[in-house]
Amino acid sequence: MSTAGSRPTARPRPTGRDPRRPRTLPDPGPLLGAAVRAVLSLLVPVLLLCIVGWIASVRSTSSLAAVARVGADLWLLAHGADVAIVGGTLGVAPLGVTLLAGLSARRAVRMWLADQAESERPAPFGPALGMFTAAYGLLTLLVALVARSGVGAASPASALLGGCLVGGLGALAALWPLRPATPAAVPAWLAAAWRPAAAAVLGLAAVGSLVVAAALLHGRDDVLALHRALTPGLVGGALLTLAQALLLPTLAVWGVAWTSGTGFAVGTGTSVAPGGTSLDVLPTVPVLGALPAPGATPALAWAAVAAPVLVGALAQVLAARRGRRVEGLLHRCATALVQGALTGAGVALLSALASGALGHGRLGQVGPDALLTGAVVAGEVAAGAVLAVLLGRAWRAWRGAELVIDLPGAAAGAPGTPRKLLGDDRPTP
């Protein structure tokens, strides 16, 4: 009841959310903006490079819209999308562009994290990762739908899946410091496998890069001859060199397949492996001049198969020194086996992106067999990791076997207290 001259106090309206409770979900708007920024930061330069090449080509009769669609298809191809062209399909991803796309996604998410920290807003790991991945995948699908034409059309399903994969991995790299703790239900030996597996994938990529560098050095005369035969001109030569540089990570994956012993194909019925090389007519790409000559290879080439084994052993040793030690020989061997399986899965994924078709006919099969290469690499890396575990145990046993003895109470501090001695250690008096 109110008196004259006084007003009743207005009650606050219910808003449906307690203002004192902190928000657990981020605002999707900034994350969508981050995804748009990640897409445009690479798509626009790719389109501009294609337009520059079109301007420099005096013999081109294509329209500007057609050239822009070619640039969009190249960007989509880097995201694992199969692009259907007249009479065939393009399915080999230029992994250099894929790597740049992942770095663009990582940079965009890190900028979003900086904005969240400055505004004191939450940045939960799972919701942020899911929102950005979904937004990036949908934008990739939108580009695929807009760029479709009668000359080239990217598969919408593969564009969506590839966009989620590339964008998700880039966002995961940025959000990794915010990841939640490993659930207690996950065994320690299982949780300890991802570090050596990631190190093994990076090590194999480095080995594949060394193989490509050695091949380019050995076949540099053929590469230069093919480049001159194309007469690309100054601007065209620069663009051709840049395009082949972006293709080098794809060739590095081929190098990983070569060191595994499975090899790769450059056309239907062809094979490039340590056991020998069988080639047909190759596409006019200068970097392919570094491929070995057809015929049998020296028996010493089979020594390259030891590289995945050594990489697996080295990754296991480094992880054991830097990470949390797994107790028990059987558990350490189980970690080594899981390491091999995860490494094989990573190599299989990279091989799937680096293989496919480059048109029709004899170029319908290019690159390594993803499943075969992944399975073989998994076995080789697991063998190297298990060997490292067993040799490490033998080394420690040789340096000093553990002895458990009972010392008198005056020496051990309490009667019957067991004391562990290593090697030549002596009980203190």
C-alpha positions in Angstrom: 0.0 0.0 0.0 1.5 3.3 -1.0 1.0 6.7 0.7 0.2 9.9 -1.1 3.3 11.4 -2.6 5.2 8.1 -2.8 5.4 5.7 -5.8 5.3 1.9 -5.6 8.7 0.3 -6.2 8.9 -1.4 -9.6 9.9 -5.0 -9.6 12.6 -6.1 -12.0 11.4 -8.1 -14.9 12.6 -11.7 -15.2 15.2 -12.0 -17.9 15.5 -15.8 -18.0 19.1 -15.6 -16.9 20.7 -14.8 -13.6 23.0 -11.8 -14.3 25.3 -13.0 -11.5 26.0 -16.3 -13.2 28.9 -16.1 -15.7 28.2 -17.1 -19.2 29.6 -20.5 -20.1 29.1 -20.2 -23.9 30.9 -17.7 -26.1 29.1 -15.3 -28.3 28.9 -16.9 -31.7 29.1 -13.6 -33.6 32.8 -13.0 -33.0 33.6 -16.6 -33.8 31.8 -16.3 -37.1 33.7 -13.1 -37.8 37.0 -15.0 -37.0 36.0 -17.8 -39.4 35.2 -15.2 -42.2 38.6 -13.5 -41.5 40.4 -16.9 -41.7 38.7 -17.8 -45.0 39.2 -14.4 -46.7 42.8 -14.0 -45.6 43.8 -16.8 -47.9 41.1 -17.0 -50.5 41.6 -13.3 -51.6 45.4 -13.7 -52.2 44.8 -16.9 -54.2 42.2 -15.1 -56.3 44.6 -12.2 -56.8 47.4 -14.5 -57.9 45.1 -16.2 -60.5 44.0 -12.8 -61.8 47.7 -11.7 -62.1 48.5 -14.8 -64.1 45.5 -14.2 -66.3 46.6 -10.6 -67.0 50.2 -11.8 -67.7 48.9 -14.4 -70.2 48.4 -12.7 -73.5 47.0 -15.9 -75.1 44.2 -16.4 -72.5 40.6 -16.1 -73.7 39.0 -16.8 -70.3 36.8 -14.2 -68.6 37.5 -12.7 -65.2 34.7 -14.6 -63.6 36.1 -17.9 -64.9 39.5 -17.0 -63.6 38.0 -16.2 -60.2 36.3 -19.6 -60.1 39.6 -21.3 -60.9 41.1 -19.6 -57.9 38.2 -20.6 -55.7 38.5 -24.2 -57.0 42.2 -24.2 -56.1 41.4 -23.0 -52.6 38.7 -25.7 -52.3 41.1 -28.3 -53.6 43.5 -27.4 -50.8 40.7 -28.2 -48.3 40.3 -31.7 -49.6 37.4 -31.1 -51.9 37.2 -33.1 -55.1 36.7 -30.8 -58.1 34.9 -32.2 -61.1 36.2 -30.9 -64.4 35.3 -31.6 -68.0 36.1 -35.3 -68.6 37.7 -36.0 -65.2 38.3 -35.0 -61.5 40.9 -33.2 -59.6 41.6 -34.7 -56.2 45.3 -34.1 -55.2 45.4 -31.3 -52.6 48.3 -28.7 -52.8 49.2 -29.2 -49.1 51.2 -25.9 -49.1 47.9 -24.1 -49.5 46.3 -26.4 -46.9 49.1 -25.5 -44.4 48.5 -21.8 -45.0 44.8 -22.3 -44.5 45.4 -24.0 -41.2 47.7 -21.2 -40.1 45.1 -18.6 -41.1 42.5 -20.4 -39.0 44.9 -20.6 -36.1 45.7 -16.9 -36.3 42.1 -15.9 -36.5 41.2 -17.9 -33.4 44.2 -16.5 -31.5 43.0 -13.0 -32.3 39.6 -13.9 -31.0 41.2 -15.2 -27.8 43.1 -11.9 -27.4 39.8 -10.0 -27.7 38.1 -12.3 -25.2 40.9 -11.9 -22.7 40.9 -8.1 -23.1 37.1 -7.9 -22.6 37.3 -10.5 -19.7 34.9 -12.8 -21.4 35.1 -16.6 -21.2 36.8 -18.7 -23.9 35.7 -22.3 -23.2 37.6 -24.9 -25.1 34.9 -27.2 -26.4 32.2 -24.7 -27.4 34.7 -22.4 -29.1 36.3 -25.2 -31.1 32.9 -26.5 -32.2 31.5 -23.1 -33.2 34.6 -22.1 -35.2 34.8 -25.5 -36.9 31.2 -25.4 -37.9 31.4 -21.8 -39.1 34.5 -22.5 -41.2 33.0 -25.6 -42.7 29.8 -23.8 -43.7 31.8 -21.0 -45.3 33.8 -23.6 -47.3 30.5 -25.1 -48.4 29.2 -21.7 -49.4 32.3 -21.0 -51.5 31.9 -24.4 -53.2 28.2 -23.6 -54.1 29.0 -20.1 -55.4 32.0 -21.2 -57.5 30.2 -24.0 -59.3 30.1 -23.8 -63.1 29.9 -25.9 -66.1 33.7 -26.1 -66.3 34.5 -27.0 -62.7 32.4 -27.9 -59.7 33.6 -28.9 -56.2 31.8 -31.6 -54.3 29.7 -29.9 -51.6 30.0 -32.9 -49.2 33.8 -33.1 -49.5 34.1 -29.3 -49.2 32.1 -29.2 -46.0 34.1 -32.1 -44.5 37.4 -30.7 -45.6 36.6 -27.3 -44.3 35.7 -28.6 -40.9 38.9 -30.6 -40.8 41.2 -27.8 -41.8 39.5 -25.1 -39.8 39.1 -27.4 -36.8 42.8 -28.4 -36.8 43.8 -24.7 -37.0 41.4 -23.8 -34.2 42.6 -26.7 -32.1 46.2 -25.5 -32.4 45.2 -22.1 -31.1 42.9 -23.4 -28.3 45.3 -26.2 -27.2 46.6 -24.4 -24.1 42.9 -24.1 -22.9 42.2 -27.9 -23.3 40.6 -29.6 -20.3 42.6 -32.1 -18.2 42.6 -35.7 -19.3 39.8 -37.6 -17.7 40.9 -39.9 -14.9 39.2 -42.8 -16.6 41.8 -42.7 -19.5 44.7 -44.9 -18.6 48.1 -43.2 -18.3 49.7 -45.5 -20.9 47.0 -44.5 -23.4 47.1 -40.8 -22.7 50.9 -40.8 -23.0 50.8 -42.0 -26.7 49.7 -38.8 -28.4 53.0 -36.9 -27.8 55.3 -39.4 -29.4 52.8 -39.9 -32.2 52.7 -36.2 -33.0 56.5 -36.1 -32.9 56.7 -39.1 -35.2 54.4 -37.5 -37.8 56.5 -34.4 -37.8 59.7 -36.4 -38.0 58.3 -38.4 -41.0 57.3 -35.1 -42.7 60.9 -33.9 -42.2 62.3 -37.2 -43.7 59.9 -36.9 -46.7 61.1 -33.3 -47.2 64.7 -34.5 -47.2 63.9 -37.1 -49.8 62.3 -34.5 -52.0 65.3 -32.1 -51.5 67.7 -34.9 -52.5 65.6 -35.8 -55.6 65.5 -32.1 -56.7 69.2 -31.8 -56.2 69.9 -34.9 -58.2 67.5 -34.1 -61.0 67.9 -30.3 -61.1 69.0 -30.4 -64.8 65.8 -32.1 -65.9 63.7 -29.8 -63.8 65.3 -26.7 -65.3 65.0 -28.1 -68.8 61.2 -28.7 -68.4 60.8 -25.2 -66.9 62.6 -23.6 -69.9 60.5 -25.7 -72.3 57.3 -24.1 -71.1 58.6 -20.6 -71.8 56.4 -19.0 -69.1 58.0 -15.6 -69.2 59.0 -13.5 -66.2 55.6 -13.2 -64.4 54.5 -16.6 -65.5 57.7 -18.1 -64.4 57.4 -16.6 -60.9 53.8 -17.8 -60.6 54.8 -21.3 -61.8 57.7 -21.5 -59.3 55.3 -20.3 -56.5 52.7 -22.9 -57.5 55.3 -25.7 -57.4 56.6 -24.5 -54.0 53.1 -24.8 -52.6 53.1 -28.3 -54.1 56.3 -29.4 -52.2 54.5 -30.5 -49.0 52.4 -32.8 -51.2 55.6 -34.2 -52.7 57.0 -34.6 -49.1 54.0 -36.9 -48.3 55.0 -38.9 -51.4 58.5 -39.1 -50.0 57.1 -40.5 -46.8 55.3 -43.2 -48.8 58.5 -43.9 -50.6 60.5 -44.4 -47.4 57.8 -46.7 -46.0 58.4 -49.0 -49.0 54.9 -48.8 -50.4 55.8 -46.0 -52.9 53.4 -43.9 -54.9 51.9 -43.7 -58.4 52.1 -41.0 -61.0 49.4 -42.4 -63.3 47.5 -45.6 -63.6 49.8 -48.7 -63.7 52.9 -46.7 -62.6 54.9 -47.0 -59.4 57.8 -45.2 -57.7 59.2 -47.2 -54.8 62.6 -48.3 -53.4 62.2 -51.6 -55.3 62.1 -49.8 -58.7 60.4 -47.2 -60.8 57.8 -47.6 -63.5 56.6 -44.5 -65.3 54.5 -43.5 -68.2 54.1 -40.1 -69.9 54.2 -37.5 -67.1 52.3 -34.1 -66.9 54.2 -31.1 -67.9 55.1 -30.0 -64.4 58.8 -29.2 -64.1 59.2 -30.4 -60.5 58.2 -33.9 -61.7 61.5 -34.0 -63.5 63.1 -34.9 -60.2 61.4 -38.4 -60.2 63.9 -41.2 -60.5 64.5 -42.7 -63.9 62.5 -45.8 -64.8 64.1 -49.1 -64.0 65.5 -50.9 -61.0 67.0 -48.8 -58.2 70.1 -49.7 -56.3 69.7 -52.2 -53.4 70.9 -49.5 -51.1 67.6 -47.7 -51.6 65.9 -50.2 -49.4 67.9 -48.7 -46.5 65.4 -45.8 -46.6 62.8 -48.2 -45.1 64.7 -48.0 -41.8 63.8 -44.2 -41.5 60.2 -44.8 -40.1 61.6 -47.3 -37.6 64.2 -44.9 -36.4 61.7 -42.0 -36.3 59.4 -44.1 -34.1 62.3 -45.1 -31.8 63.5 -41.5 -31.5 60.0 -40.1 -30.8 59.5 -42.7 -28.1 62.8 -41.8 -26.4 62.2 -38.1 -26.5 58.7 -38.5 -25.1 59.9 -40.7 -22.3 62.4 -38.1 -21.3 60.1 -35.0 -21.5 56.7 -36.4 -20.6 55.2 -38.3 -17.8 56.9 -41.7 -17.4 54.7 -44.8 -17.8 55.3 -47.5 -15.2 55.6 -51.1 -16.2 57.1 -52.8 -19.3 53.8 -54.0 -20.6 52.3 -50.5 -20.3 55.2 -48.9 -22.0 55.0 -51.4 -24.9 51.2 -50.7 -25.1 52.0 -47.0 -25.4 54.5 -47.7 -28.2 51.8 -49.7 -30.1 49.2 -46.9 -29.7 51.9 -44.4 -30.8 52.3 -46.5 -34.0 48.6 -46.6 -34.6 48.1 -42.9 -34.2 51.1 -42.1 -36.4 49.7 -44.4 -39.1 46.3 -42.7 -38.9 48.0 -39.3 -39.4 50.0 -40.5 -42.3 47.0 -42.1 -43.9 45.1 -38.8 -43.6 48.0 -36.9 -45.2 48.2 -39.5 -47.9 44.5 -39.3 -48.7 44.9 -35.5 -49.2 48.0 -36.0 -51.3 46.5 -38.6 -53.6 43.6 -38.7 -56.1 43.1 -37.9 -59.7 44.6 -35.2 -61.9 42.2 -35.5 -64.7 41.0 -38.6 -66.6 42.6 -41.6 -68.3 46.1 -42.5 -67.2 46.1 -39.6 -64.6 43.2 -41.0 -62.7 45.5 -42.4 -60.0 48.2 -40.2 -58.6 49.9 -40.4 -55.2 50.2 -43.0 -52.5 47.6 -45.6 -51.4 46.4 -44.0 -48.2 45.3 -47.1 -46.3 48.3 -49.2 -47.3 50.8 -46.5 -46.5 49.1 -45.7 -43.2 49.1 -49.4 -42.2 52.7 -50.0 -43.1 53.9 -46.8 -41.4 52.0 -47.8 -38.3 53.8 -51.1 -38.1 57.2 -49.6 -38.8 56.8 -46.8 -36.2 55.4 -49.2 -33.6 58.3 -51.6 -34.2 60.8 -48.8 -33.7 59.0 -47.6 -30.5 58.8 -51.1 -29.0 62.4 -51.6 -29.8 63.3 -48.4 -28.1 61.4 -49.5 -25.0 63.1 -52.9 -24.8 66.6 -51.5 -25.5 66.0 -48.8 -22.8 65.1 -51.4 -20.3 68.1 -53.6 -21.3 70.4 -50.5 -21.0 69.1 -49.7 -17.5 69.5 -53.3 -16.4 73.0 -53.5 -17.8 74.1 -50.3 -16.0 72.8 -51.6 -12.7 70.1 -54.1 -11.8 67.8 -53.2 -8.9 68.5 -55.1 -5.7 66.1 -55.0 -2.8 67.7 -56.1 0.5 66.9 -55.7 4.2 69.4 -53.6 6.1 69.8 -53.6 9.9 67.8 -51.1 11.7 70.9 -49.0 12.5 71.7 -48.6 8.8 68.2 -48.3 7.4 66.6 -46.4 10.2 64.1 -49.1 11.2 64.3 -52.8 11.5 63.4 -54.7 8.4 63.1 -51.6 6.3 63.8 -52.6 2.6 66.3 -50.5 0.8 66.8 -50.3 -3.0 70.4 -50.4 -4.4 71.3 -49.5 -8.0 74.5 -50.8 -9.5 77.5 -50.3 -7.3 75.8 -48.2 -4.7 76.8 -49.2 -1.2 74.7 -48.8 2.0 75.7 -45.8 4.0 77.1 -46.8 7.4 
